[in-house]
Amino acid sequence: MKKNNLLSNSLDRFSLHRGDKSWVIDKLHNKNSRIISVHNSKVLCDNTKQPKAVYLTPKNLAQTKELLDSMIFLGVYEETPYFAVDLHSDESAANLCQQTNAVFQDLKSLISLLDCHDIELLALARFMSYWHSKNQYCGKCGHKTKIFEAGHVRICQNERCKEHYFPSMDPAVIVLVSSKERCLLGRKKIWSEGMYSTIAGFVEPGETVEDAVAREVWEETGVHIEKVAYQHSQPWLFPSSLMLGFTAIAKDEEITIDKNELEDAGWFTRNEIKSDPRILPYKVSIAYKLITEWLNKGD
Ligand SMILES: [Zn+2]
């Protein structure tokens, strides 16, 4: 199992097969198949100090047959086909909790406790359920939409419209800005005490990602940057971001904080970061990877 590295997605998505109903049903009834259940954007996990995801089989859902028709195919990992299902009814969710001795929990609160493989799958299941719940009606004509292609398309049921909707993520940039032997980190008020991270924000329509990096750093900290270089990406499905990670070099060091965005920002040396365990963000985050790569460069 991969630990603390959400940056590579290991699922084989079989996107060319998802429109073939019999292929999908065959995968669902495969002896290895596993189903992730979602209820009110929460995911089913056991309620222990070291929680693990609870994966179901079609048998667990046999009494709620309509759920099998709204099953979302996520992909195959090591010969196990994974599906997601959203339990809309409180009663079905309560029955399932009783049956499995588990509870529906907020995935973000478990992010430092769960295995990386579980987080990847649960985050995808949660995102797909969220996307379906947001796209029940056509944004163009207001008619109901219906699930197709094993959950990867919704189509408007108005014969004169038939608009197609596809799941998509919002591009966001995140950047490690350095200046000589220091790097620029900021913190939001809601974060745990002492935690700092790299500067991040959403890409605006019509903007290149490089321009978005420079704009976000300038807006949030007043620092001008150059030499913007792409490093890694990471889906961050809380609820629907695709994080594009960069490094950049500061052209000046004076900081003017946008207090609407950040509570604090500052320049940190490698020793300052290494000597305060509160500073680093979640180990599974791309911010953690960008910061630790910069820390290691100084060794
Ligand atoms: Zn429509």
Residues whose N, C-alpha, C, O or C-beta is under 5 A from the ligand:
A	BS01	ZN	C138 K140 C141 G142 H143 C156 N158 C161 K162 E163
